[in-house]
Amino acid sequence: MRSRPIIRGLVVLAMALTGAVAVEAPAVALAPPDISLTNIRTHLQQFQTIASNNGGNRRSTTAGYTASVNYVFNALQAAGYSVVKQNCTSGCTSGAGPNVVADWPGGDTNQVLMLGAHLDGVSAGPGINDNASGSSMLLELALTLASQNPTMLKHVRFAWWTDEEQGLNGSEFYVNSLSSTERAKITGYLNFDMIASTNGGYFINRITSSLGQTIKAYYDANFPGLAPEENVEGAGRSDDASFNAAGIQTSGIAAGASANKTSAQVTKWGGTTGDYDPCYHASCDTFPSNINDTVLNRAADAAAYAVWTLAVGTPTGNDFSMSASPASGSTSAGGSVTSTIGTTVTSGSAQSVALSASGLPSGATASFSPATVTSGSSSTMTIATSASTPAGTYTVTVTGTGSSATRTTTFSLTVAGPPGCSATNPTDVTIVDQGTVESTIAITGCTGNAGSGSTVEVHIVHTYVGDLVVSLIAPDGSAYSLRNRTGGSADNIDQTFTVNLSSEVANGTWRLRVQDAGPSDVGYINSWTLNLGGSTPPPCSGTNGTDVTISDNATVNSPITIAGCSGNASSTSTVAVQIVHTYIGDLVVSLIAPDGSAYVLHNRSGGSADNINQTYTVNLSTEVRNGTWNLRVQDAAANDVGYINSWTLTL
């Protein structure tokens, strides 16, 4: 939670007391799940480890925050979410990391229930209650929804915000980047900030709102006499304020920060009359000492109740769902791809469904065989491109129009340009007022990394270019700012930018992102051309930052694949290893070459010492660089466990 802004807090509290647009809650069709406290604590331990390994904190501008982002992003992506790292290109602290925004497929996308928690902490400590507690609970809730995969009535979106502690900046950027149409689709936002305070209470943001009453209903039904209260202390101090300011109804859960628990609250909830969180914004905000498991567990199950009440249910009448298998495909311009469009009866009887597609790039067509199916059957969709179809990645929406319902699914189409290091996308993309849009180019057949003198030729038609933030987004998500609200009232951008992209692999989908950050004026991306040069050889190194659990008395591997590096490795190759383990004398650590040769790095030395953070120099001159290398770790004794945190191979 950010520090207290008194005037702003009073304004938002007044908004809460006056109420807002009501959100109608459908009846719960399925019992909400019990969210695993054990799993939440696992996430909390991971955030603690990340902080410990990165200067002791997870502030938005630090490596600790970047590692936190990657941990959340990777877990969500593996669970099947459509997840993006949204760079905060205006209003955030310089160097702040991205928001993480994840959508679960399904549900009415015109009715979006959104849940969020800030992922950053303060520099004083690891930020475990503030706010790894909300972030961890939200992650486990998202993973539980994915594993249960219930029928969705509303669309559910989760977000982890950057730079909250510096002024709610990440959530404000997100809300401001939405068009009025997209904002209107968000029927409610639930915020989770400091939900495990050790001397905590049970607080609900805007408790009298329809959303707040949904959360309160859970506490009232399961814990009679608990009597949650309005979150007066937190009014205007967390990310729900950004949504309130945009007219979106909000609520959420908190357990209190630096205010004192009253004697009446002690009678109801236990604890003492001291601070709700004695370690608020302090170095002692650590795991597990600064977590109240009971308060946390109840908040998690209340959040699940809210999601299942507001967004999960069983449709009535005749209804069906749709799917695309595979859900993505690629082809060169002039080629075609196919996907099986399946339909499944979800309630009632089967019905006739007519299939169509939208969102196709210019020069591309979609056909269906058959064009009309009975729900429960499938059709083959063929997307054919022409030689003039611009390279890029496109989201194609497949619509099934039935006699009783209309449903959609999506297919990601990638059109590769001719092999080479440059390509153009001439397709117009409308820039809506105060919205953010993107145009894509897919580069293929360009060996190695991009050049240090890469160019981006941009043609944008717009009547007030001082409104525009223009960025190049690399395939790995890195953002390169081209223009940032310069040019004032001048019309149009026709400019070629030179950018050092030598750290970026050339092949992949690149995006020109344009944000309209001011009111009134609109326009469109006319065309843009990317020329990467491809003259810089790829680095003969790689990193695997995915955690691999080292079970007791077990052997595990972590791979790195090297490609595009000619010849043999160096006689002074290096292996930088970071392993978290409580007794490293148990461990045998080896580098396994692509041909199976083993190079022992660490052989049960170090006794009872914790962790391995060491760079080893190895003569690999007899080994071909290209191929899959493995870091193999054997736990050769009982009791202690840990995990491979990351490792880097430089050949």
C-alpha positions in Angstrom: 0.0 0.0 0.0 1.3 3.5 -0.9 1.8 6.2 1.7 -1.3 8.1 2.9 -2.4 11.0 0.7 -5.0 12.6 3.1 -7.0 14.8 0.7 -7.2 12.2 -2.0 -8.2 9.5 0.5 -11.1 11.7 1.7 -12.3 12.3 -1.8 -12.3 8.5 -2.6 -13.9 7.7 0.7 -16.7 10.2 -0.2 -17.1 8.4 -3.5 -17.4 5.1 -1.7 -20.1 6.5 0.6 -22.2 7.9 -2.3 -22.1 4.5 -4.1 -21.7 3.8 -7.8 -23.2 1.8 -10.6 -24.5 -1.5 -9.3 -23.1 -4.8 -10.4 -25.7 -7.6 -10.5 -24.4 -10.9 -9.1 -25.8 -14.0 -10.7 -26.6 -17.0 -8.6 -23.7 -19.3 -7.8 -24.0 -22.4 -10.0 -20.9 -24.2 -8.7 -19.4 -24.2 -5.2 -16.4 -22.0 -5.1 -13.1 -23.9 -4.4 -11.0 -23.8 -1.2 -7.9 -21.8 -2.2 -4.8 -23.7 -1.0 -3.0 -21.8 1.8 0.0 -24.1 1.3 0.3 -23.0 -2.3 0.0 -19.3 -1.4 2.7 -19.8 1.2 4.9 -21.3 -1.6 4.5 -18.2 -3.6 5.3 -16.0 -0.6 8.5 -18.0 0.0 9.4 -17.4 -3.7 8.9 -13.7 -3.4 11.0 -13.7 -0.2 13.8 -15.6 -2.0 13.6 -13.2 -4.9 14.0 -10.2 -2.6 16.9 -11.9 -0.7 18.7 -12.6 -3.9 18.2 -9.1 -5.3 19.3 -6.5 -2.7 16.6 -7.3 -0.1 13.6 -5.7 -1.8 11.3 -5.8 -4.8 10.9 -2.1 -5.6 9.5 -1.4 -9.0 12.8 -0.2 -10.5 14.9 -3.1 -9.3 16.0 -6.6 -10.4 13.9 -8.0 -7.6 10.8 -6.6 -9.2 11.8 -8.0 -12.6 12.2 -11.4 -11.1 8.8 -11.1 -9.5 7.3 -10.2 -12.8 8.9 -13.2 -14.5 7.7 -15.6 -11.7 4.1 -14.5 -12.1 4.2 -14.3 -15.9 5.7 -17.8 -16.3 3.2 -19.4 -14.0 0.2 -17.8 -15.7 1.5 -18.6 -19.2 2.0 -22.2 -18.3 -1.5 -22.4 -16.9 -3.0 -21.3 -20.2 -3.6 -17.6 -19.7 -3.3 -15.0 -22.4 -0.7 -12.9 -20.5 1.2 -9.7 -21.4 3.8 -7.5 -19.7 2.5 -4.0 -20.2 5.3 -1.5 -20.1 4.4 1.7 -18.3 5.5 4.3 -20.8 4.2 7.4 -19.1 3.6 8.4 -15.5 5.7 5.8 -13.8 9.0 6.1 -12.0 11.9 6.0 -14.5 13.0 2.4 -14.9 9.9 0.9 -13.4 9.1 -2.6 -14.6 5.8 -3.6 -16.3 2.3 -4.5 -15.2 1.4 -8.1 -15.7 -2.1 -8.5 -17.2 -3.7 -12.0 -17.7 -7.0 -13.0 -19.3 -8.6 -16.3 -18.8 -10.4 -17.5 -22.0 -14.1 -17.7 -21.9 -17.0 -15.7 -20.6 -18.7 -12.7 -22.2 -15.8 -10.4 -23.1 -18.3 -7.5 -23.0 -18.6 -8.1 -19.2 -15.2 -8.2 -17.6 -14.6 -8.9 -13.9 -11.1 -7.7 -13.0 -9.0 -8.5 -10.0 -5.7 -6.9 -9.1 -2.9 -6.5 -6.6 0.3 -4.4 -6.7 3.4 -6.5 -7.2 6.0 -4.0 -6.2 7.3 -3.2 -2.7 9.2 -0.5 -0.9 13.0 -0.3 -0.8 13.1 -0.9 3.0 12.4 -4.6 2.8 11.1 -7.6 0.8 7.4 -6.4 0.9 5.9 -9.7 2.0 2.6 -8.5 3.5 2.8 -5.3 1.5 2.1 -6.7 -1.0 3.3 -10.2 -1.8 0.3 -11.4 0.3 -2.2 -9.9 -2.3 0.0 -10.9 -5.2 0.4 -14.5 -4.0 -3.2 -15.0 -3.2 -4.2 -13.6 -6.6 -1.8 -15.9 -8.4 -3.1 -19.0 -6.6 -6.7 -17.9 -7.3 -5.8 -17.5 -11.0 -4.1 -20.9 -11.1 -7.1 -22.6 -9.3 -9.5 -21.1 -11.9 -7.4 -22.5 -14.7 -7.2 -26.0 -13.1 -10.9 -26.2 -12.5 -11.8 -24.5 -15.9 -15.5 -23.9 -15.0 -18.0 -22.5 -17.4 -17.6 -18.7 -17.4 -20.5 -16.3 -17.7 -18.3 -13.2 -17.4 -14.7 -12.8 -18.6 -12.1 -12.7 -15.9 -9.0 -10.6 -16.0 -6.2 -10.6 -13.4 -3.5 -7.9 -13.0 -0.3 -7.3 -11.0 0.5 -3.6 -10.9 3.9 -1.9 -11.0 4.9 1.3 -9.2 2.0 1.4 -6.7 4.2 2.4 -3.9 5.3 5.5 -5.9 1.8 6.8 -6.5 -0.6 4.1 -8.0 1.2 4.7 -11.2 1.0 1.3 -12.9 -2.8 0.9 -12.5 -3.4 4.6 -13.5 -1.4 3.9 -16.7 -3.5 0.8 -17.4 -6.8 2.5 -16.9 -5.8 5.6 -18.9 -4.6 3.4 -21.8 -8.1 1.9 -22.1 -10.5 3.3 -24.7 -13.9 4.3 -23.4 -15.4 1.2 -24.9 -12.9 -1.1 -23.1 -13.5 0.7 -19.8 -17.2 0.2 -20.2 -16.7 -3.5 -20.4 -15.2 -3.8 -16.9 -18.2 -4.4 -14.7 -16.2 -4.4 -11.5 -12.6 -4.4 -10.1 -11.5 -6.1 -6.9 -8.3 -5.1 -5.2 -6.2 -7.0 -2.7 -3.5 -5.1 -0.8 -2.0 -6.2 2.6 -4.4 -9.1 3.3 -2.3 -10.9 5.9 -1.4 -8.3 8.5 -0.2 -10.0 11.7 -2.4 -7.9 14.0 -4.9 -7.6 11.1 -8.6 -7.0 10.8 -11.2 -7.8 8.2 -11.8 -4.8 6.0 -13.7 -4.5 2.7 -13.2 -1.6 0.3 -16.5 0.2 -0.4 -18.4 -2.4 1.7 -21.8 -0.9 0.9 -21.4 -1.3 -2.9 -22.8 -4.4 -4.7 -19.3 -5.8 -5.0 -18.5 -5.1 -1.4 -21.8 -6.8 -0.3 -20.8 -9.9 -2.3 -17.6 -10.2 -0.3 -19.3 -9.5 3.0 -21.9 -12.2 2.2 -19.0 -14.8 2.3 -17.8 -13.6 5.7 -21.3 -13.4 7.2 -22.2 -16.9 6.0 -19.0 -18.6 7.2 -17.9 -16.5 10.2 -21.0 -15.2 12.0 -20.1 -12.3 14.3 -16.9 -11.4 12.4 -18.6 -8.3 11.1 -16.1 -6.9 8.5 -15.8 -3.1 8.4 -15.2 -0.5 5.8 -11.6 0.0 4.8 -11.3 3.6 5.9 -7.6 3.6 6.4 -7.0 2.3 2.8 -9.4 4.6 1.0 -7.6 6.1 -2.0 -4.3 4.5 -1.1 -4.3 1.5 -3.4 -5.0 0.6 -7.0 -8.8 0.5 -6.7 -8.6 4.3 -6.7 -7.4 4.4 -10.3 -10.5 2.4 -11.3 -12.8 4.5 -9.1 -11.6 7.7 -10.8 -12.6 6.2 -14.1 -16.2 5.5 -12.9 -15.6 1.7 -12.5 -17.2 0.2 -9.5 -14.6 -1.3 -7.1 -14.2 -3.2 -3.9 -11.6 -5.5 -2.4 -10.0 -6.9 0.8 -7.4 -5.5 3.2 -6.2 -6.4 6.7 -4.9 -3.0 7.7 -1.6 -1.1 7.7 -0.1 1.3 10.2 -3.3 2.4 12.0 -4.1 1.0 15.4 -6.7 -1.7 16.1 -9.4 -0.4 18.3 -10.5 -2.1 21.5 -13.8 -3.0 19.9 -12.0 -4.6 17.0 -9.8 -6.6 19.5 -13.0 -7.9 21.0 -14.3 -9.1 17.7 -11.1 -10.2 15.9 -8.5 -10.8 18.6 -5.0 -9.3 18.7 -3.9 -6.1 20.5 -4.6 -2.4 20.2 -1.3 -1.8 18.3 -0.7 -1.4 14.6 -2.5 -3.7 12.3 0.9 -4.4 10.7 3.8 -3.4 13.0 6.2 -4.1 10.0 4.5 -1.8 7.6 7.1 -0.4 5.1 9.9 -1.8 7.3 12.7 -4.3 6.9 10.8 -6.8 9.1 8.1 -7.3 6.5 9.4 -10.8 5.8 8.2 -14.3 5.3 7.0 -16.2 7.3 7.2 -13.9 10.4 5.0 -11.1 9.0 2.1 -13.3 7.7 -1.2 -14.1 9.5 -2.3 -17.4 8.0 -5.8 -17.2 9.3 -6.6 -13.8 7.9 -4.9 -14.7 4.6 -6.7 -17.9 4.2 -10.1 -16.3 4.8 -9.3 -13.5 2.4 -8.4 -16.1 -0.3 -11.6 -18.0 0.0 -13.6 -14.8 0.1 -12.0 -13.8 -3.2 -12.8 -17.2 -4.7 -16.4 -16.8 -3.6 -16.6 -13.4 -5.3 -15.2 -14.8 -8.6 -17.5 -17.8 -8.6 -20.5 -15.7 -7.6 -19.9 -12.9 -10.1 -18.4 -14.7 -13.1 -18.9 -18.5 -13.0 -22.2 -20.2 -13.6 -24.2 -22.5 -15.8 -25.9 -21.0 -18.9 -29.6 -21.6 -19.2 -31.4 -22.6 -22.4 -29.7 -23.9 -25.5 -26.0 -22.9 -25.5 -22.7 -24.1 -26.9 -19.0 -23.3 -26.6 -16.3 -23.1 -29.4 -12.6 -24.0 -29.6 -9.8 -23.9 -32.2 -7.3 -26.7 -32.5 -4.6 -25.7 -33.0 -5.2 -22.2 -31.6 -2.4 -20.7 -33.7 -0.5 -21.2 -36.9 2.0 -19.6 -39.2 2.5 -19.4 -43.0 4.6 -17.4 -45.4 2.7 -14.8 -47.5 0.8 -16.7 -50.2 0.4 -19.8 -48.1 -2.4 -21.2 -45.9 -3.1 -22.7 -42.5 -5.9 -24.8 -41.2 -7.5 -25.4 -37.8 -10.4 -27.5 -36.5 -13.2 -25.4 -35.1 -15.0 -27.5 -32.6 -18.4 -26.8 -31.0 -19.7 -28.4 -27.8 -23.3 -28.3 -26.4 -23.0 -26.8 -22.9 -26.7 -26.7 -22.1 -30.1 -27.6 -23.6 -30.3 -29.0 -27.1 -28.1 -28.9 -30.2 -28.6 -26.0 -32.7 -27.5 -24.9 -36.1 -24.3 -22.8 -36.0 -23.1 -20.6 -38.9 -19.4 -19.9 -38.9 -17.5 -16.8 -39.9 -14.2 -15.1 -39.3 -13.1 -11.5 -38.7 -9.8 -9.7 -37.9 -8.0 -11.1 -41.0 -5.1 -9.1 -42.5 -5.5 -7.7 -46.0 -5.3 -10.2 -48.7 -6.3 -13.1 -46.5 -9.6 -15.0 -46.6 -11.1 -17.7 -44.3 -13.3 -20.6 -45.5 -15.1 -23.3 -43.5 -15.9 -26.9 -44.5 -18.7 -27.1 -43.7 -19.8 -23.5 -43.3 -22.7 -24.5 -41.0 -22.5 -27.2 -38.3 -24.8 -28.6 -35.7 -23.4 -27.8 -32.2 -21.4 -30.8 -31.1 -19.8 -31.1 -34.5 -16.7 -29.5 -36.0 -15.5 -27.7 -39.2 -12.2 -27.2 -40.8 -11.2 -23.6 -41.2 -8.7 -22.7 -43.9 -7.1 -19.3 -43.8 -5.5 -18.5 -47.2 -3.1 -15.5 -47.6 -1.9 -13.8 -50.7 1.6 -12.6 -51.7 0.6 -9.1 -50.7 -0.5 -10.1 -47.2 1.7 -8.1 -44.8 3.9 -9.9 -42.4 2.7 -9.9 -38.8 0.7 -11.7 -36.1 -3.0 -11.3 -36.1 -5.8 -12.4 -33.8 -8.6 -13.9 -35.9 -12.0 -14.1 -34.2 -14.1 -17.0 -35.3 -17.8 -16.4 -34.6 -20.5 -19.1 -34.4 -24.0 -17.7 -34.9 -26.5 -20.1 -33.5 -30.3 -20.0 -33.4 -30.2 -19.5 -29.6 -26.7 -18.1 -28.9 -23.6 -16.6 -30.5 -20.2 -17.7 -29.3 -16.6 -16.9 -30.4 -13.1 -18.4 -30.2 -9.8 -16.9 -31.4 -7.0 -18.1 -33.7 -3.5 -16.5 -33.7 -2.3 -16.2 -37.3 1.3 -15.4 -38.0 2.3 -14.4 -41.6 6.0 -14.5 -42.2 7.4 -12.1 -44.7 10.0 -13.2 -47.3 13.2 -14.3 -45.6 15.4 -11.3 -44.8 16.0 -8.7 -42.2 13.4 -6.1 -43.2 9.7 -6.0 -43.8 6.8 -3.5 -44.1 3.3 -3.6 -42.7 1.1 -1.3 -44.9 -2.2 -2.1 -43.1 -4.0 0.9 -41.6 -4.5 0.7 -37.8 -7.0 3.2 -36.3 -5.6 5.1 -33.3 -8.6 5.7 -31.0 -8.7 8.7 -28.7 -6.7 8.0 -25.5 -6.2 4.3 -26.6 -3.2 2.1 -27.3 -2.9 0.1 -30.6 -0.2 -2.1 -32.2 0.9 -3.1 -35.7 3.0 -6.2 -36.1 5.8 -7.3 -38.4 7.2 -10.9 -38.3 10.9 -11.3 -39.3 12.1 -14.7 -40.5 15.3 -15.9 -42.0 17.5 -13.1 -40.5 20.5 -14.8 -39.0 21.7 -13.7 -35.5 20.9 -10.5 -33.7 19.6 -7.3 -35.1 22.1 -4.5 -35.9 23.2 -1.6 -33.8 22.1 0.7 -36.6 18.6 -0.8 -37.1 16.0 1.5 -38.5 12.2 2.0 -38.0 10.5 4.0 -40.7 7.1 5.3 -39.4 4.2 6.9 -41.2 1.4 7.9 -38.9 -1.5 10.2 -39.8 -2.7 12.2 -36.7 -3.8 15.8 -36.2 -1.8 16.5 -33.0 1.3 14.4 -32.7 2.1 15.8 -29.3 -0.5 13.3 -28.0 1.4 10.3 -29.2 3.8 7.9 -27.5 5.4 5.7 -30.1 7.5 2.6 -29.2 9.1 -0.4 -30.9 8.4 -3.6 -29.0 10.9 -6.5 -29.6 9.9 -10.1 -29.7 11.0 -10.6 -26.1 8.8 -7.7 -24.9 11.6 -5.1 -24.5 10.4 -1.6 -25.4 12.4 1.0 -27.3 10.9 4.5 -27.2 10.8 6.3 -30.5 8.7 9.4 -29.7 7.2 10.5 -26.4 4.6 13.3 -26.8 6.8 15.6 -28.8 5.9 17.8 -31.7 3.0 19.7 -30.1 0.1 20.5 -32.5 2.0 19.4 -35.7 0.2 16.9 -37.9 1.5 13.4 -38.8 4.7 11.5 -38.3 6.9 10.6 -41.2 10.2 9.8 -39.7 12.9 7.1 -39.7 14.4 6.3 -36.3 17.8 4.6 -35.8 17.8 2.2 -32.9 20.5 0.0 -31.3 18.9 -3.4 -31.3 22.2 -5.4 -31.1 21.0 -7.2 -28.0 17.8 -8.5 -29.7 17.5 -11.7 -31.7 16.3 -10.6 -35.2 13.7 -13.3 -35.9 10.3 -13.0 -34.3 7.2 -10.7 -34.2 8.0 -7.0 -33.7 5.3 -4.5 -32.8 4.9 -0.8 -33.4 2.9 0.4 -30.3 1.2 3.8 -30.5 -0.5 5.3 -27.4 -2.8 8.3 -27.7 -2.2 10.0 -24.4 -4.2 13.2 -24.9 -7.9 14.0 -25.6 -9.7 15.1 -28.8 -7.4 14.1 -31.7 -7.4 10.8 -33.5 -5.6 9.2 -36.5 -4.1 6.0 -37.8 -0.9 4.1 -38.4 -0.5 4.3 -42.2 2.5 2.0 -42.6 5.9 1.2 -41.0 9.0 -0.5 -42.1 11.6 -2.4 -39.9 15.1 -2.9 -41.1 17.2 -4.9 -38.6 20.4 -5.3 -40.6 21.1 -8.6 -38.9 24.8 -7.9 -39.0 25.7 -8.6 -35.4 26.5 -12.3 -34.7 24.4 -13.9 -32.0 25.9 -14.2 -28.5 27.1 -17.7 -27.8 25.5 -17.7 -24.5 22.1 -18.3 -22.9 20.3 -18.2 -19.6 17.6 -20.4 -18.1 15.9 -18.5 -15.3 13.1 -21.0 -14.7 13.2 -22.5 -11.2 13.7 -26.3 -11.1 12.9 -28.0 -7.8 15.7 -30.3 -6.4 13.8 -33.0 -4.6 15.5 -35.0 -1.9 17.8 -37.8 -3.2 16.8 -37.0 -6.8 18.5 -35.8 -10.0 17.1 -32.9 -12.1 18.2 -31.1 -15.3 17.8 -27.5 -16.6 18.4 -27.0 -20.3 19.8 -24.2 -22.5 19.8 -24.5 -26.3 22.5 -22.7 -28.2 21.9 -22.0 -31.9 23.6 -19.9 -34.6 27.0 -20.2 -33.1 29.6 -21.7 -35.4 32.5 -23.9 -34.4 33.5 -25.2 -31.1 33.2 -23.7 -27.6 36.0 -21.9 -25.9 38.7 -23.3 -23.7 37.6 -20.6 -21.1 33.9 -21.1 -21.3 32.0 -20.1 -18.2 29.0 -21.6 -16.3 27.4 -19.2 -13.8 25.2 -21.2 -11.3 22.7 -20.0 -8.8 21.2 -22.8 -6.7 19.2 -22.3 -3.5 19.8 -25.3 -1.1 20.2 -25.6 2.6 23.1 -28.1 2.6 25.3 -27.9 -0.5 27.5 -30.7 0.6 24.6 -33.0 -0.6 25.0 -31.8 -4.2 26.8 -33.0 -7.3 26.5 -30.3 -10.1 27.6 -31.1 -13.7 27.4 -29.5 -17.1 26.2 -31.9 -19.7 27.3 -31.2 -23.3 25.0 -31.8 -26.3 26.9 -35.0 -27.0 26.4 -36.3 -23.5 29.8 -35.5 -22.1 29.8 -34.5 -18.4 31.9 -31.8 -16.8 31.7 -31.9 -13.0 31.5 -28.4 -11.5 30.7 -29.1 -7.8 31.1 -32.5 -6.1 29.6 -32.6 -2.6 31.8 -29.9 -1.2 30.8 -27.1 1.1 29.4 -29.1 3.9 26.4 -27.5 5.6 26.7 -24.1 3.8 23.7 -22.7 2.1 23.3 -22.0 -1.7 25.7 -22.0 -4.6 26.3 -18.7 -6.3 29.5 -19.3 -8.4 30.9 -19.0 -11.9 32.9 -21.9 -13.1 35.5 -21.8 -16.0 35.5 -24.9 -18.1 37.6 -26.0 -21.1 35.0 -27.0 -23.7 37.1 -26.6 -26.7 36.4 -30.1 -27.9 32.6 -29.5 -27.8 30.5 -28.0 -30.7 28.7 -24.9 -29.4 25.3 -25.5 -31.0 22.9 -27.9 -29.3 21.1 -28.4 -26.0 23.3 -28.2 -22.9 22.0 -29.2 -19.4 22.9 -28.2 -15.9 22.4 -31.5 -14.0 22.1 -31.4 -10.2 22.0 -34.6 -8.1 20.9 -34.4 -4.4 23.0 -37.3 -3.1 21.9 -37.3 0.6 18.7 -37.1 2.7 16.8 -34.3 4.4 17.7 -31.0 2.6 16.0 -29.8 -0.6 16.1 -26.6 -2.8 16.0 -25.5 -6.4 18.0 -24.4 -9.4 17.3 -20.6 -9.4 19.0 -19.8 -12.7 22.2 -20.5 -14.7 24.0 -18.9 -17.6 26.3 -20.6 -20.1 28.8 -18.6 -22.1 30.7 -20.6 -24.8 
